[in-house]
Amino acid sequence: MARRLRKRQAGANAALDAVWFVFYIVLNIVFYCCAAFLIYRASIFAYDFCYQVFGDVTVDQDEGRNAQITIKEGASTMELATTLEMNKIIVNRYSFYIKVKLMKPKIMAGT
């Protein structure tokens, strides 16, 4: 009787170990797939951002669309970038900000 009970427990433990092993493998596969996807998305974002900073990116122009922007005296670069982005003149205010800081152009107040 005791031997049968031990055999059943050994079989149950082996089955439980197999289930845990399969669960562990599946969990690892899911984790590494998620990590690979996040690395892929981060790479695409980094490439696009760097292309906006160092490349020649323009906003699609609508026919007959003119925008008039007024730069106030003492306005910060980020305020200017935000204004340009809101008027759809630039694609991304952060890439514009970095580009301006790297190029150091002289920005004057005016329209």
Biopython code that builds the backbone (N, CA, C, O; Angstrom):
import numpy as np
from Bio.PDB.StructureBuilder import StructureBuilder

atoms = [
    (1, "MET", "N", (0.818, -1.188, 0.000)),
    (1, "MET", "CA", (0.000, 0.000, 0.000)),
    (1, "MET", "C", (0.868, 1.261, 0.000)),
    (1, "MET", "O", (0.607, 2.212, -0.738)),
    (2, "ALA", "N", (1.880, 1.249, 0.823)),
    (2, "ALA", "CA", (2.774, 2.408, 0.914)),
    (2, "ALA", "C", (3.560, 2.581, -0.376)),
    (2, "ALA", "O", (3.849, 3.703, -0.793)),
    (3, "ARG", "N", (3.913, 1.434, -1.022)),
    (3, "ARG", "CA", (4.660, 1.526, -2.271)),
    (3, "ARG", "C", (3.811, 2.145, -3.376)),
    (3, "ARG", "O", (4.302, 2.957, -4.159)),
    (4, "ARG", "N", (2.549, 1.767, -3.438)),
    (4, "ARG", "CA", (1.648, 2.313, -4.446)),
    (4, "ARG", "C", (1.491, 3.829, -4.254)),
    (4, "ARG", "O", (1.468, 4.589, -5.222)),
    (5, "LEU", "N", (1.384, 4.245, -3.012)),
    (5, "LEU", "CA", (1.228, 5.667, -2.700)),
    (5, "LEU", "C", (2.468, 6.441, -3.107)),
    (5, "LEU", "O", (2.373, 7.542, -3.649)),
    (6, "ARG", "N", (3.633, 5.862, -2.844)),
    (6, "ARG", "CA", (4.898, 6.525, -3.223)),
    (6, "ARG", "C", (5.021, 6.606, -4.746)),
    (6, "ARG", "O", (5.494, 7.613, -5.272)),
    (7, "LYS", "N", (4.601, 5.556, -5.461)),
    (7, "LYS", "CA", (4.657, 5.564, -6.917)),
    (7, "LYS", "C", (3.721, 6.631, -7.490)),
    (7, "LYS", "O", (4.082, 7.332, -8.436)),
    (8, "ARG", "N", (2.528, 6.752, -6.919)),
    (8, "ARG", "CA", (1.585, 7.772, -7.367)),
    (8, "ARG", "C", (2.141, 9.169, -7.119)),
    (8, "ARG", "O", (2.030, 10.051, -7.971)),
    (9, "GLN", "N", (2.741, 9.363, -5.947)),
    (9, "GLN", "CA", (3.324, 10.668, -5.634)),
    (9, "GLN", "C", (4.500, 10.975, -6.557)),
    (9, "GLN", "O", (4.672, 12.112, -6.996)),
    (10, "ALA", "N", (5.298, 9.968, -6.847)),
    (10, "ALA", "CA", (6.431, 10.165, -7.750)),
    (10, "ALA", "C", (5.916, 10.513, -9.156)),
    (10, "ALA", "O", (6.464, 11.396, -9.817)),
    (11, "GLY", "N", (4.892, 9.837, -9.598)),
    (11, "GLY", "CA", (4.301, 10.133, -10.913)),
    (11, "GLY", "C", (3.673, 11.524, -10.944)),
    (11, "GLY", "O", (3.801, 12.253, -11.928)),
    (12, "ALA", "N", (2.997, 11.879, -9.860)),
    (12, "ALA", "CA", (2.379, 13.213, -9.784)),
    (12, "ALA", "C", (3.459, 14.289, -9.759)),
    (12, "ALA", "O", (3.314, 15.327, -10.404)),
    (13, "ASN", "N", (4.536, 14.052, -9.022)),
    (13, "ASN", "CA", (5.635, 15.025, -8.969)),
    (13, "ASN", "C", (6.298, 15.174, -10.334)),
    (13, "ASN", "O", (6.654, 16.281, -10.737)),
    (14, "ALA", "N", (6.464, 14.061, -11.042)),
    (14, "ALA", "CA", (7.068, 14.118, -12.369)),
    (14, "ALA", "C", (6.166, 14.899, -13.324)),
    (14, "ALA", "O", (6.659, 15.701, -14.117)),
    (15, "ALA", "N", (4.864, 14.677, -13.259)),
    (15, "ALA", "CA", (3.922, 15.398, -14.115)),
    (15, "ALA", "C", (3.923, 16.891, -13.775)),
    (15, "ALA", "O", (3.891, 17.740, -14.666)),
    (16, "LEU", "N", (3.960, 17.194, -12.492)),
    (16, "LEU", "CA", (3.984, 18.592, -12.057)),
    (16, "LEU", "C", (5.280, 19.277, -12.501)),
    (16, "LEU", "O", (5.263, 20.430, -12.930)),
    (17, "ASP", "N", (6.394, 18.565, -12.396)),
    (17, "ASP", "CA", (7.675, 19.102, -12.863)),
    (17, "ASP", "C", (7.644, 19.358, -14.366)),
    (17, "ASP", "O", (8.184, 20.362, -14.830)),
    (18, "ALA", "N", (7.031, 18.482, -15.118)),
    (18, "ALA", "CA", (6.933, 18.662, -16.565)),
    (18, "ALA", "C", (6.075, 19.877, -16.905)),
    (18, "ALA", "O", (6.410, 20.645, -17.807)),
    (19, "VAL", "N", (4.975, 20.049, -16.189)),
    (19, "VAL", "CA", (4.106, 21.203, -16.416)),
    (19, "VAL", "C", (4.855, 22.494, -16.104)),
    (19, "VAL", "O", (4.786, 23.454, -16.871)),
    (20, "TRP", "N", (5.564, 22.522, -14.988)),
    (20, "TRP", "CA", (6.333, 23.714, -14.616)),
    (20, "TRP", "C", (7.433, 23.994, -15.638)),
    (20, "TRP", "O", (7.703, 25.156, -15.944)),
    (21, "PHE", "N", (8.064, 22.965, -16.165)),
    (21, "PHE", "CA", (9.106, 23.142, -17.167)),
    (21, "PHE", "C", (8.528, 23.756, -18.442)),
    (21, "PHE", "O", (9.121, 24.674, -19.008)),
    (22, "VAL", "N", (7.389, 23.262, -18.894)),
    (22, "VAL", "CA", (6.736, 23.808, -20.086)),
    (22, "VAL", "C", (6.312, 25.252, -19.832)),
    (22, "VAL", "O", (6.489, 26.112, -20.696)),
    (23, "PHE", "N", (5.757, 25.522, -18.662)),
    (23, "PHE", "CA", (5.358, 26.881, -18.300)),
    (23, "PHE", "C", (6.568, 27.815, -18.301)),
    (23, "PHE", "O", (6.475, 28.945, -18.780)),
    (24, "TYR", "N", (7.686, 27.359, -17.776)),
    (24, "TYR", "CA", (8.918, 28.135, -17.732)),
    (24, "TYR", "C", (9.410, 28.453, -19.143)),
    (24, "TYR", "O", (9.813, 29.584, -19.415)),
    (25, "ILE", "N", (9.381, 27.482, -20.029)),
    (25, "ILE", "CA", (9.808, 27.680, -21.413)),
    (25, "ILE", "C", (8.893, 28.684, -22.117)),
    (25, "ILE", "O", (9.376, 29.594, -22.790)),
    (26, "VAL", "N", (7.585, 28.524, -21.967)),
    (26, "VAL", "CA", (6.631, 29.430, -22.602)),
    (26, "VAL", "C", (6.806, 30.851, -22.067)),
    (26, "VAL", "O", (6.774, 31.811, -22.837)),
    (27, "LEU", "N", (6.989, 30.986, -20.767)),
    (27, "LEU", "CA", (7.185, 32.294, -20.164)),
    (27, "LEU", "C", (8.461, 32.950, -20.685)),
    (27, "LEU", "O", (8.475, 34.154, -20.938)),
    (28, "ASN", "N", (9.518, 32.183, -20.847)),
    (28, "ASN", "CA", (10.760, 32.725, -21.409)),
    (28, "ASN", "C", (10.575, 33.163, -22.851)),
    (28, "ASN", "O", (11.087, 34.208, -23.252)),
    (29, "ILE", "N", (9.854, 32.379, -23.631)),
    (29, "ILE", "CA", (9.609, 32.742, -25.023)),
    (29, "ILE", "C", (8.825, 34.049, -25.099)),
    (29, "ILE", "O", (9.160, 34.930, -25.891)),
    (30, "VAL", "N", (7.799, 34.174, -24.289)),
    (30, "VAL", "CA", (6.997, 35.400, -24.273)),
    (30, "VAL", "C", (7.856, 36.595, -23.850)),
    (30, "VAL", "O", (7.781, 37.661, -24.461)),
    (31, "PHE", "N", (8.660, 36.418, -22.817)),
    (31, "PHE", "CA", (9.516, 37.502, -22.329)),
    (31, "PHE", "C", (10.492, 37.957, -23.405)),
    (31, "PHE", "O", (10.620, 39.157, -23.647)),
    (32, "TYR", "N", (11.183, 37.025, -24.054)),
    (32, "TYR", "CA", (12.173, 37.393, -25.059)),
    (32, "TYR", "C", (11.527, 37.966, -26.318)),
    (32, "TYR", "O", (12.120, 38.820, -26.979)),
    (33, "CYS", "N", (10.337, 37.515, -26.656)),
    (33, "CYS", "CA", (9.621, 38.113, -27.788)),
    (33, "CYS", "C", (9.231, 39.559, -27.466)),
    (33, "CYS", "O", (9.368, 40.440, -28.315)),
    (34, "CYS", "N", (8.752, 39.802, -26.258)),
    (34, "CYS", "CA", (8.412, 41.174, -25.847)),
    (34, "CYS", "C", (9.659, 42.053, -25.826)),
    (34, "CYS", "O", (9.616, 43.197, -26.279)),
    (35, "ALA", "N", (10.763, 41.533, -25.309)),
    (35, "ALA", "CA", (12.008, 42.300, -25.263)),
    (35, "ALA", "C", (12.489, 42.619, -26.675)),
    (35, "ALA", "O", (12.918, 43.743, -26.936)),
    (36, "ALA", "N", (12.428, 41.659, -27.584)),
    (36, "ALA", "CA", (12.852, 41.890, -28.968)),
    (36, "ALA", "C", (11.958, 42.928, -29.639)),
    (36, "ALA", "O", (12.449, 43.775, -30.385)),
    (37, "PHE", "N", (10.651, 42.871, -29.384)),
    (37, "PHE", "CA", (9.725, 43.844, -29.953)),
    (37, "PHE", "C", (10.014, 45.244, -29.431)),
    (37, "PHE", "O", (10.008, 46.205, -30.201)),
    (38, "LEU", "N", (10.267, 45.370, -28.139)),
    (38, "LEU", "CA", (10.573, 46.679, -27.564)),
    (38, "LEU", "C", (11.888, 47.232, -28.106)),
    (38, "LEU", "O", (11.990, 48.431, -28.365)),
    (39, "ILE", "N", (12.881, 46.388, -28.278)),
    (39, "ILE", "CA", (14.152, 46.833, -28.862)),
    (39, "ILE", "C", (13.939, 47.278, -30.311)),
    (39, "ILE", "O", (14.507, 48.279, -30.748)),
    (40, "TYR", "N", (13.128, 46.540, -31.040)),
    (40, "TYR", "CA", (12.814, 46.896, -32.421)),
    (40, "TYR", "C", (12.134, 48.262, -32.494)),
    (40, "TYR", "O", (12.526, 49.105, -33.300)),
    (41, "ARG", "N", (11.117, 48.486, -31.656)),
    (41, "ARG", "CA", (10.393, 49.759, -31.661)),
    (41, "ARG", "C", (11.295, 50.914, -31.225)),
    (41, "ARG", "O", (11.225, 52.005, -31.791)),
    (42, "ALA", "N", (12.142, 50.676, -30.221)),
    (42, "ALA", "CA", (13.073, 51.715, -29.771)),
    (42, "ALA", "C", (14.069, 52.060, -30.873)),
    (42, "ALA", "O", (14.434, 53.224, -31.036)),
    (43, "SER", "N", (14.503, 51.069, -31.621)),
    (43, "SER", "CA", (15.434, 51.309, -32.723)),
    (43, "SER", "C", (14.792, 52.151, -33.817)),
    (43, "SER", "O", (15.418, 53.065, -34.353)),
    (44, "ILE", "N", (13.556, 51.846, -34.144)),
    (44, "ILE", "CA", (12.841, 52.628, -35.157)),
    (44, "ILE", "C", (12.665, 54.069, -34.687)),
    (44, "ILE", "O", (12.874, 55.006, -35.456)),
    (45, "PHE", "N", (12.284, 54.243, -33.428)),
    (45, "PHE", "CA", (12.112, 55.593, -32.886)),
    (45, "PHE", "C", (13.427, 56.361, -32.917)),
    (45, "PHE", "O", (13.457, 57.524, -33.319)),
    (46, "ALA", "N", (14.519, 55.713, -32.493)),
    (46, "ALA", "CA", (15.828, 56.377, -32.471)),
    (46, "ALA", "C", (16.272, 56.755, -33.883)),
    (46, "ALA", "O", (16.802, 57.846, -34.092)),
    (47, "TYR", "N", (16.061, 55.870, -34.846)),
    (47, "TYR", "CA", (16.433, 56.162, -36.235)),
    (47, "TYR", "C", (15.640, 57.359, -36.753)),
    (47, "TYR", "O", (16.217, 58.287, -37.319)),
    (48, "ASP", "N", (14.317, 57.340, -36.562)),
    (48, "ASP", "CA", (13.482, 58.442, -37.049)),
    (48, "ASP", "C", (13.875, 59.765, -36.398)),
    (48, "ASP", "O", (13.945, 60.794, -37.070)),
    (49, "PHE", "N", (14.130, 59.738, -35.100)),
    (49, "PHE", "CA", (14.492, 60.959, -34.387)),
    (49, "PHE", "C", (15.828, 61.501, -34.893)),
    (49, "PHE", "O", (15.959, 62.699, -35.144)),
    (50, "CYS", "N", (16.809, 60.628, -35.039)),
    (50, "CYS", "CA", (18.118, 61.064, -35.542)),
    (50, "CYS", "C", (18.019, 61.564, -36.973)),
    (50, "CYS", "O", (18.716, 62.508, -37.345)),
    (51, "TYR", "N", (17.169, 60.948, -37.780)),
    (51, "TYR", "CA", (16.982, 61.420, -39.149)),
    (51, "TYR", "C", (16.345, 62.799, -39.151)),
    (51, "TYR", "O", (16.677, 63.630, -39.997)),
    (52, "GLN", "N", (15.437, 63.056, -38.218)),
    (52, "GLN", "CA", (14.833, 64.380, -38.124)),
    (52, "GLN", "C", (15.860, 65.427, -37.701)),
    (52, "GLN", "O", (15.805, 66.570, -38.153)),
    (53, "VAL", "N", (16.791, 65.042, -36.841)),
    (53, "VAL", "CA", (17.802, 65.989, -36.381)),
    (53, "VAL", "C", (18.850, 66.238, -37.461)),
    (53, "VAL", "O", (19.178, 67.388, -37.752)),
    (54, "PHE", "N", (19.376, 65.172, -38.054)),
    (54, "PHE", "CA", (20.501, 65.312, -38.975)),
    (54, "PHE", "C", (20.107, 65.255, -40.453)),
    (54, "PHE", "O", (20.908, 65.620, -41.314)),
    (55, "GLY", "N", (18.912, 64.814, -40.754)),
    (55, "GLY", "CA", (18.470, 64.710, -42.138)),
    (55, "GLY", "C", (17.701, 65.940, -42.561)),
    (55, "GLY", "O", (17.640, 66.937, -41.842)),
    (56, "ASP", "N", (17.124, 65.854, -43.726)),
    (56, "ASP", "CA", (16.357, 66.960, -44.281)),
    (56, "ASP", "C", (14.883, 66.557, -44.297)),
    (56, "ASP", "O", (14.368, 66.128, -45.330)),
    (57, "VAL", "N", (14.210, 66.692, -43.170)),
    (57, "VAL", "CA", (12.815, 66.293, -43.032)),
    (57, "VAL", "C", (11.941, 67.533, -43.143)),
    (57, "VAL", "O", (12.198, 68.549, -42.497)),
    (58, "THR", "N", (10.915, 67.439, -43.961)),
    (58, "THR", "CA", (9.979, 68.546, -44.114)),
    (58, "THR", "C", (8.561, 68.045, -43.901)),
    (58, "THR", "O", (8.272, 66.857, -44.040)),
    (59, "VAL", "N", (7.699, 68.965, -43.567)),
    (59, "VAL", "CA", (6.283, 68.654, -43.401)),
    (59, "VAL", "C", (5.635, 68.716, -44.780)),
    (59, "VAL", "O", (5.986, 69.568, -45.596)),
    (60, "ASP", "N", (4.692, 67.819, -45.040)),
    (60, "ASP", "CA", (3.972, 67.861, -46.305)),
    (60, "ASP", "C", (3.229, 69.189, -46.409)),
    (60, "ASP", "O", (2.502, 69.579, -45.496)),
    (61, "GLN", "N", (3.418, 69.867, -47.518)),
    (61, "GLN", "CA", (2.809, 71.179, -47.688)),
    (61, "GLN", "C", (1.476, 71.059, -48.400)),
    (61, "GLN", "O", (1.352, 70.356, -49.403)),
    (62, "ASP", "N", (0.491, 71.750, -47.873)),
    (62, "ASP", "CA", (-0.802, 71.830, -48.532)),
    (62, "ASP", "C", (-0.750, 72.980, -49.529)),
    (62, "ASP", "O", (-0.049, 73.970, -49.319)),
    (63, "GLU", "N", (-1.502, 72.836, -50.618)),
    (63, "GLU", "CA", (-1.521, 73.905, -51.620)),
    (63, "GLU", "C", (-2.166, 75.147, -51.037)),
    (63, "GLU", "O", (-3.207, 75.078, -50.383)),
    (64, "GLY", "N", (-1.531, 76.290, -51.286)),
    (64, "GLY", "CA", (-2.088, 77.559, -50.842)),
    (64, "GLY", "C", (-1.982, 77.790, -49.352)),
    (64, "GLY", "O", (-2.641, 78.687, -48.826)),
    (65, "ARG", "N", (-1.179, 77.016, -48.657)),
    (65, "ARG", "CA", (-1.070, 77.174, -47.202)),
    (65, "ARG", "C", (0.144, 78.037, -46.887)),
    (65, "ARG", "O", (1.275, 77.694, -47.233)),
    (66, "ASN", "N", (-0.104, 79.149, -46.233)),
    (66, "ASN", "CA", (0.949, 80.019, -45.751)),
    (66, "ASN", "C", (0.773, 80.171, -44.244)),
    (66, "ASN", "O", (-0.349, 80.253, -43.744)),
    (67, "ALA", "N", (1.867, 80.207, -43.545)),
    (67, "ALA", "CA", (1.799, 80.394, -42.099)),
    (67, "ALA", "C", (2.668, 81.580, -41.728)),
    (67, "ALA", "O", (3.781, 81.736, -42.232)),
    (68, "GLN", "N", (2.155, 82.401, -40.853)),
    (68, "GLN", "CA", (2.898, 83.552, -40.394)),
    (68, "GLN", "C", (3.127, 83.379, -38.894)),
    (68, "GLN", "O", (2.184, 83.296, -38.107)),
    (69, "ILE", "N", (4.390, 83.329, -38.527)),
    (69, "ILE", "CA", (4.770, 83.104, -37.133)),
    (69, "ILE", "C", (5.477, 84.352, -36.622)),
    (69, "ILE", "O", (6.330, 84.926, -37.299)),
    (70, "THR", "N", (5.108, 84.752, -35.430)),
    (70, "THR", "CA", (5.768, 85.892, -34.793)),
    (70, "THR", "C", (6.638, 85.377, -33.656)),
    (70, "THR", "O", (6.168, 84.699, -32.743)),
    (71, "ILE", "N", (7.914, 85.718, -33.737)),
    (71, "ILE", "CA", (8.860, 85.338, -32.676)),
    (71, "ILE", "C", (9.016, 86.549, -31.763)),
    (71, "ILE", "O", (9.438, 87.617, -32.207)),
    (72, "LYS", "N", (8.681, 86.381, -30.507)),
    (72, "LYS", "CA", (8.760, 87.478, -29.541)),
    (72, "LYS", "C", (10.195, 87.628, -29.046)),
    (72, "LYS", "O", (10.980, 86.679, -29.054)),
    (73, "GLU", "N", (10.506, 88.821, -28.627)),
    (73, "GLU", "CA", (11.819, 89.112, -28.060)),
    (73, "GLU", "C", (11.992, 88.295, -26.777)),
    (73, "GLU", "O", (11.141, 88.344, -25.889)),
    (74, "GLY", "N", (13.080, 87.554, -26.684)),
    (74, "GLY", "CA", (13.380, 86.773, -25.488)),
    (74, "GLY", "C", (12.684, 85.418, -25.447)),
    (74, "GLY", "O", (12.734, 84.733, -24.426)),
    (75, "ALA", "N", (12.039, 85.023, -26.534)),
    (75, "ALA", "CA", (11.370, 83.712, -26.574)),
    (75, "ALA", "C", (12.429, 82.614, -26.582)),
    (75, "ALA", "O", (13.461, 82.731, -27.242)),
    (76, "SER", "N", (12.157, 81.563, -25.848)),
    (76, "SER", "CA", (13.115, 80.454, -25.786)),
    (76, "SER", "C", (13.009, 79.600, -27.048)),
    (76, "SER", "O", (12.040, 79.679, -27.804)),
    (77, "THR", "N", (14.016, 78.801, -27.242)),
    (77, "THR", "CA", (14.031, 77.916, -28.403)),
    (77, "THR", "C", (12.887, 76.909, -28.331)),
    (77, "THR", "O", (12.276, 76.588, -29.350)),
    (78, "MET", "N", (12.596, 76.412, -27.138)),
    (78, "MET", "CA", (11.517, 75.438, -26.988)),
    (78, "MET", "C", (10.160, 76.077, -27.245)),
    (78, "MET", "O", (9.281, 75.434, -27.818)),
    (79, "GLU", "N", (9.967, 77.337, -26.831)),
    (79, "GLU", "CA", (8.713, 78.030, -27.134)),
    (79, "GLU", "C", (8.544, 78.181, -28.646)),
    (79, "GLU", "O", (7.454, 77.975, -29.178)),
    (80, "LEU", "N", (9.634, 78.543, -29.336)),
    (80, "LEU", "CA", (9.600, 78.658, -30.787)),
    (80, "LEU", "C", (9.286, 77.308, -31.429)),
    (80, "LEU", "O", (8.470, 77.229, -32.347)),
    (81, "ALA", "N", (9.929, 76.257, -30.950)),
    (81, "ALA", "CA", (9.700, 74.913, -31.492)),
    (81, "ALA", "C", (8.250, 74.486, -31.292)),
    (81, "ALA", "O", (7.644, 73.896, -32.187)),
    (82, "THR", "N", (7.698, 74.780, -30.129)),
    (82, "THR", "CA", (6.305, 74.425, -29.844)),
    (82, "THR", "C", (5.361, 75.176, -30.781)),
    (82, "THR", "O", (4.405, 74.598, -31.298)),
    (83, "THR", "N", (5.630, 76.461, -30.996)),
    (83, "THR", "CA", (4.802, 77.261, -31.897)),
    (83, "THR", "C", (4.874, 76.717, -33.326)),
    (83, "THR", "O", (3.854, 76.604, -34.007)),
    (84, "LEU", "N", (6.076, 76.385, -33.770)),
    (84, "LEU", "CA", (6.237, 75.853, -35.120)),
    (84, "LEU", "C", (5.541, 74.503, -35.285)),
    (84, "LEU", "O", (4.955, 74.224, -36.331)),
    (85, "GLU", "N", (5.610, 73.672, -34.251)),
    (85, "GLU", "CA", (4.948, 72.368, -34.331)),
    (85, "GLU", "C", (3.431, 72.512, -34.333)),
    (85, "GLU", "O", (2.735, 71.804, -35.061)),
    (86, "MET", "N", (2.921, 73.435, -33.514)),
    (86, "MET", "CA", (1.468, 73.628, -33.468)),
    (86, "MET", "C", (0.929, 74.151, -34.801)),
    (86, "MET", "O", (-0.211, 73.863, -35.166)),
    (87, "ASN", "N", (1.741, 74.913, -35.523)),
    (87, "ASN", "CA", (1.330, 75.431, -36.840)),
    (87, "ASN", "C", (1.721, 74.491, -37.973)),
    (87, "ASN", "O", (1.600, 74.848, -39.144)),
    (88, "LYS", "N", (2.183, 73.306, -37.636)),
    (88, "LYS", "CA", (2.538, 72.250, -38.587)),
    (88, "LYS", "C", (3.588, 72.698, -39.599)),
    (88, "LYS", "O", (3.494, 72.410, -40.792)),
    (89, "ILE", "N", (4.591, 73.410, -39.086)),
    (89, "ILE", "CA", (5.710, 73.828, -39.917)),
    (89, "ILE", "C", (6.865, 72.848, -39.755)),
    (89, "ILE", "O", (7.625, 72.616, -40.695)),
    (90, "ILE", "N", (6.995, 72.277, -38.566)),
    (90, "ILE", "CA", (8.022, 71.265, -38.313)),
    (90, "ILE", "C", (7.347, 69.975, -37.867)),
    (90, "ILE", "O", (6.179, 69.978, -37.480)),
    (91, "VAL", "N", (8.087, 68.875, -37.924)),
    (91, "VAL", "CA", (7.530, 67.559, -37.595)),
    (91, "VAL", "C", (7.550, 67.315, -36.091)),
    (91, "VAL", "O", (6.565, 66.855, -35.514)),
    (92, "ASN", "N", (8.690, 67.628, -35.457)),
    (92, "ASN", "CA", (8.871, 67.288, -34.046)),
    (92, "ASN", "C", (9.618, 68.424, -33.364)),
    (92, "ASN", "O", (10.692, 68.822, -33.816)),
    (93, "ARG", "N", (9.059, 68.946, -32.279)),
    (93, "ARG", "CA", (9.692, 70.085, -31.613)),
    (93, "ARG", "C", (11.008, 69.711, -30.939)),
    (93, "ARG", "O", (11.911, 70.541, -30.841)),
    (94, "TYR", "N", (11.124, 68.472, -30.474)),
    (94, "TYR", "CA", (12.350, 68.072, -29.778)),
    (94, "TYR", "C", (13.515, 67.910, -30.758)),
    (94, "TYR", "O", (14.645, 68.288, -30.449)),
    (95, "SER", "N", (13.240, 67.352, -31.932)),
    (95, "SER", "CA", (14.312, 67.240, -32.923)),
    (95, "SER", "C", (14.713, 68.626, -33.430)),
    (95, "SER", "O", (15.892, 68.873, -33.688)),
    (96, "PHE", "N", (13.744, 69.531, -33.572)),
    (96, "PHE", "CA", (14.051, 70.898, -33.971)),
    (96, "PHE", "C", (14.906, 71.580, -32.907)),
    (96, "PHE", "O", (15.875, 72.264, -33.236)),
    (97, "TYR", "N", (14.558, 71.398, -31.652)),
    (97, "TYR", "CA", (15.306, 72.001, -30.547)),
    (97, "TYR", "C", (16.763, 71.530, -30.549)),
    (97, "TYR", "O", (17.680, 72.338, -30.400)),
    (98, "ILE", "N", (16.968, 70.237, -30.717)),
    (98, "ILE", "CA", (18.334, 69.703, -30.728)),
    (98, "ILE", "C", (19.085, 70.200, -31.955)),
    (98, "ILE", "O", (20.269, 70.531, -31.874)),
    (99, "LYS", "N", (18.398, 70.253, -33.091)),
    (99, "LYS", "CA", (19.043, 70.739, -34.315)),
    (99, "LYS", "C", (19.480, 72.189, -34.152)),
    (99, "LYS", "O", (20.572, 72.560, -34.584)),
    (100, "VAL", "N", (18.646, 73.002, -33.540)),
    (100, "VAL", "CA", (18.988, 74.405, -33.310)),
    (100, "VAL", "C", (20.169, 74.515, -32.345)),
    (100, "VAL", "O", (21.071, 75.322, -32.566)),
    (101, "LYS", "N", (20.173, 73.724, -31.295)),
    (101, "LYS", "CA", (21.267, 73.770, -30.334)),
    (101, "LYS", "C", (22.586, 73.315, -30.956)),
    (101, "LYS", "O", (23.645, 73.830, -30.596)),
    (102, "LEU", "N", (22.540, 72.365, -31.877)),
    (102, "LEU", "CA", (23.764, 71.899, -32.531)),
    (102, "LEU", "C", (24.275, 72.898, -33.569)),
    (102, "LEU", "O", (25.481, 73.112, -33.687)),
    (103, "MET", "N", (23.357, 73.508, -34.318)),
    (103, "MET", "CA", (23.752, 74.425, -35.385)),
    (103, "MET", "C", (24.048, 75.828, -34.857)),
    (103, "MET", "O", (24.841, 76.556, -35.455)),
    (104, "LYS", "N", (23.433, 76.206, -33.766)),
    (104, "LYS", "CA", (23.575, 77.525, -33.137)),
    (104, "LYS", "C", (23.327, 78.666, -34.116)),
    (104, "LYS", "O", (24.173, 79.550, -34.252)),
    (105, "PRO", "N", (22.168, 78.667, -34.813)),
    (105, "PRO", "CA", (21.871, 79.789, -35.706)),
    (105, "PRO", "C", (21.423, 81.000, -34.892)),
    (105, "PRO", "O", (21.036, 80.876, -33.730)),
    (106, "LYS", "N", (21.481, 82.137, -35.504)),
    (106, "LYS", "CA", (21.031, 83.354, -34.839)),
    (106, "LYS", "C", (19.546, 83.508, -35.129)),
    (106, "LYS", "O", (19.148, 83.716, -36.275)),
    (107, "ILE", "N", (18.737, 83.407, -34.095)),
    (107, "ILE", "CA", (17.276, 83.547, -34.243)),
    (107, "ILE", "C", (16.906, 84.922, -33.735)),
    (107, "ILE", "O", (17.176, 85.275, -32.587)),
    (108, "MET", "N", (16.279, 85.697, -34.618)),
    (108, "MET", "CA", (15.927, 87.066, -34.266)),
    (108, "MET", "C", (14.414, 87.191, -34.109)),
    (108, "MET", "O", (13.649, 86.443, -34.717)),
    (109, "ALA", "N", (14.003, 88.140, -33.292)),
    (109, "ALA", "CA", (12.586, 88.391, -33.083)),
    (109, "ALA", "C", (11.991, 89.033, -34.331)),
    (109, "ALA", "O", (12.656, 89.797, -35.030)),
    (110, "GLY", "N", (10.748, 88.716, -34.595)),
    (110, "GLY", "CA", (10.078, 89.294, -35.748)),
    (110, "GLY", "C", (8.984, 88.374, -36.268)),
    (110, "GLY", "O", (8.619, 87.394, -35.620)),
    (111, "THR", "N", (8.470, 88.702, -37.440)),
    (111, "THR", "CA", (7.401, 87.912, -38.039)),
    (111, "THR", "C", (7.926, 87.152, -39.233)),
    (111, "THR", "O", (7.174, 86.422, -39.880)),
]
sb = StructureBuilder()
sb.init_structure("model")
sb.init_model(0)
sb.init_chain("A")
sb.init_seg("    ")
for serial, (resi, resn, name, xyz) in enumerate(atoms, 1):
    if name == "N":
        sb.init_residue(resn, " ", resi, " ")
    sb.init_atom(name, np.array(xyz, "f"), 0.0, 1.0, " ", f" {name:<3s}", serial, name[0])
structure = sb.get_structure()
